[in-house]
Amino acid sequence: MSEILVLVEHVEGQVKKVTLELLTLARGLGEPSAVWTGAGYSPEARARLAEHGAEKVYVADSADIADHVVAPKAELLARLVADTSPAAVLVAATAEAKEIAARLAIKIDSGVLTDVVGIQDGLLAEQSIFGGGVNVRSRVTKGTPIVAVRPNATPVEAVAGAGAEERVEITVSDAAKAARIVERVKEEKGARPELTEASVVVSGGRGVGSAENFSIIERLADSLGAAVGASRAATDAGWYPHQFQVGQTGKTVSPQLYIATGISGAIQHRAGMQTAKTIVAINKDPEAPIFELADFGVVGDLNQVVPQLIEEIAKRK
Ligand SMILES: Cc1cc2nc3c(=O)[nH]c(=O)nc-3n(C[C@H](O)[C@H](O)[C@H](O)COP(=O)(O)OP(=O)(O)OC[C@H]3O[C@@H](n4cnc5c(N)ncnc54)[C@H](O)[C@@H]3O)c2cc1C
């Protein structure tokens, strides 16, 4: 069976959920081989990758890879493609990995598909395009398919693989080392789950009314162990930080449950959340377009509905 290379996403040595999703997908296509780049590799990381089906774990954690941005990773993947002739290369559809995918595609003269939400037999990929308005099926017809898959599009299944570790030494070109990481700043992170990985997301929009009133959204999120998101209207108004914006120009989320409060449901917002399994909308306007998409809707003032909801959730705990 052909190898499927899976570029590992990790934060401080912790394998991100999207990588487990990619390994799950890869298992349906061939033999998954995880590719670890950068610092933080550990036996625990290897075990986690193996638990989710990685037959091999290629490790490239030299300073040449760890201290530079995307270009060395593209060179590494090009070398692995040349050495292993995989059936496909899977990466997460994150900003960084998509850039790596594009650079790799140029290097190995292959086609690349982005924003993929599923892959079927024969490497037929389902892509969500035009801001999520249309789903199409596409196939790479040239070279080794490079596929960038959206986080949260695939349910994770743990099936053990051998997880055989293989160190990869690579001489990175000077050109690829032109951009060097000079400082790392730790992103402020509270106790809430990471937005793109959360299984429940509570988002607030212009209807929330003010930065102060976002505390009501946070309280609802905390009562559910959820992440907080926001519409662009709310982030542009400075009510909530931009890193929490959901939508076409923000983050894409695909949780089990998405609660949209005071959000009208503009196409650009939908693009970032419409694949959520269950959508609940709270909006005072019964004609708000979000209700066309919602599985459950509450017509009412969020300032009255949300506190009652928090109370009911507390009672059921
Ligand atoms: C190129 C481009 C990219 C964009 N990218 C994004 C993106 O990534 N993400 C994004 O979100 N938007 C994006 N937008 C903006 C998008 O078009 C909308 O303007 C935006 O999503 C509106 O945000 P909203 O729903 O919070 O505000 P509004 O559209 O103003 O809706 C507010 C809603 O709150 C309801 N409401 C008001 N008060 C209450 C209350 N007390 N209780 C209950 N409900 C109440 C109203 O009935 C209304 O439905 C983009 C736009 C463009 C042009």
The ligand as a MOL file (V3000), in Angstrom:
LIG
                    3D

  0  0  0     0  0            999 V3000
M  V30 BEGIN CTAB
M  V30 COUNTS 53 58 0 0 0
M  V30 BEGIN ATOM
M  V30 1 C -15.0640 40.5420 2.0350 0
M  V30 2 C -15.8670 40.4090 3.2750 0
M  V30 3 C -15.4620 39.4820 4.2180 0
M  V30 4 C -16.1930 39.3250 5.3980 0
M  V30 5 N -15.7900 38.3930 6.3170 0
M  V30 6 C -16.5520 38.1660 7.3920 0
M  V30 7 C -16.2090 37.1470 8.3300 0
M  V30 8 O -15.1940 36.4750 8.2170 0
M  V30 9 N -17.0330 36.9580 9.3870 0
M  V30 10 C -18.1720 37.6870 9.5770 0
M  V30 11 O -18.8750 37.4520 10.5860 0
M  V30 12 N -18.4970 38.6550 8.7280 0
M  V30 13 C -17.7230 38.9240 7.6530 0
M  V30 14 N -18.0730 39.9400 6.8130 0
M  V30 15 C -19.1470 40.8440 7.2070 0
M  V30 16 C -20.5300 40.3130 6.9200 0
M  V30 17 O -20.9190 40.6710 5.6240 0
M  V30 18 C -21.5450 40.9210 7.9250 0
M  V30 19 O -21.4880 42.3210 7.8220 0
M  V30 20 C -21.3010 40.5210 9.3640 0
M  V30 21 O -21.1950 39.1240 9.4590 0
M  V30 22 C -22.4660 41.0060 10.2180 0
M  V30 23 O -22.2330 40.6920 11.5440 0
M  V30 24 P -23.4580 40.5130 12.5320 0
M  V30 25 O -24.3340 39.4030 12.0680 0
M  V30 26 O -22.9100 40.4190 13.9110 0
M  V30 27 O -24.1770 41.9240 12.4400 0
M  V30 28 P -25.5650 42.3240 11.7820 0
M  V30 29 O -25.6660 41.8680 10.3940 0
M  V30 30 O -25.7530 43.7720 12.0800 0
M  V30 31 O -26.6250 41.4860 12.6060 0
M  V30 32 C -26.8690 41.6760 13.9550 0
M  V30 33 C -28.0200 40.7600 14.3140 0
M  V30 34 O -28.2670 40.8560 15.6990 0
M  V30 35 C -29.6760 40.8610 15.9270 0
M  V30 36 N -29.8850 41.5290 17.2060 0
M  V30 37 C -29.6990 42.8340 17.5020 0
M  V30 38 N -29.9330 43.0480 18.8170 0
M  V30 39 C -30.2720 41.8490 19.3490 0
M  V30 40 C -30.6240 41.4390 20.6450 0
M  V30 41 N -30.6500 42.2820 21.6780 0
M  V30 42 N -30.9320 40.1370 20.8390 0
M  V30 43 C -30.9270 39.2380 19.8020 0
M  V30 44 N -30.5710 39.5980 18.5330 0
M  V30 45 C -30.2450 40.8690 18.3270 0
M  V30 46 C -30.2650 41.5770 14.7550 0
M  V30 47 O -31.5960 41.1940 14.5450 0
M  V30 48 C -29.3310 41.1240 13.6180 0
M  V30 49 O -29.8480 39.9650 12.9710 0
M  V30 50 C -17.3370 40.1180 5.6320 0
M  V30 51 C -17.7350 41.0480 4.6720 0
M  V30 52 C -17.0220 41.1940 3.5040 0
M  V30 53 C -17.4710 42.1870 2.4880 0
M  V30 END ATOM
M  V30 BEGIN BOND
M  V30 1 1 1 2
M  V30 2 1 2 3
M  V30 3 2 2 52
M  V30 4 2 3 4
M  V30 5 1 4 5
M  V30 6 1 4 50
M  V30 7 2 5 6
M  V30 8 1 6 7
M  V30 9 1 6 13
M  V30 10 2 7 8
M  V30 11 1 7 9
M  V30 12 1 9 10
M  V30 13 2 10 11
M  V30 14 1 10 12
M  V30 15 2 12 13
M  V30 16 1 13 14
M  V30 17 1 14 15
M  V30 18 1 14 50
M  V30 19 1 15 16
M  V30 20 1 16 17
M  V30 21 1 16 18
M  V30 22 1 18 19
M  V30 23 1 18 20
M  V30 24 1 20 21
M  V30 25 1 20 22
M  V30 26 1 22 23
M  V30 27 1 23 24
M  V30 28 2 24 25
M  V30 29 1 24 26
M  V30 30 1 24 27
M  V30 31 1 27 28
M  V30 32 2 28 29
M  V30 33 1 28 30
M  V30 34 1 28 31
M  V30 35 1 31 32
M  V30 36 1 32 33
M  V30 37 1 33 34
M  V30 38 1 33 48
M  V30 39 1 34 35
M  V30 40 1 35 36
M  V30 41 1 35 46
M  V30 42 1 36 37
M  V30 43 1 36 45
M  V30 44 2 37 38
M  V30 45 1 38 39
M  V30 46 1 39 40
M  V30 47 2 39 45
M  V30 48 1 40 41
M  V30 49 2 40 42
M  V30 50 1 42 43
M  V30 51 2 43 44
M  V30 52 1 44 45
M  V30 53 1 46 47
M  V30 54 1 46 48
M  V30 55 1 48 49
M  V30 56 2 50 51
M  V30 57 1 51 52
M  V30 58 1 52 53
M  V30 END BOND
M  V30 END CTAB
M  END
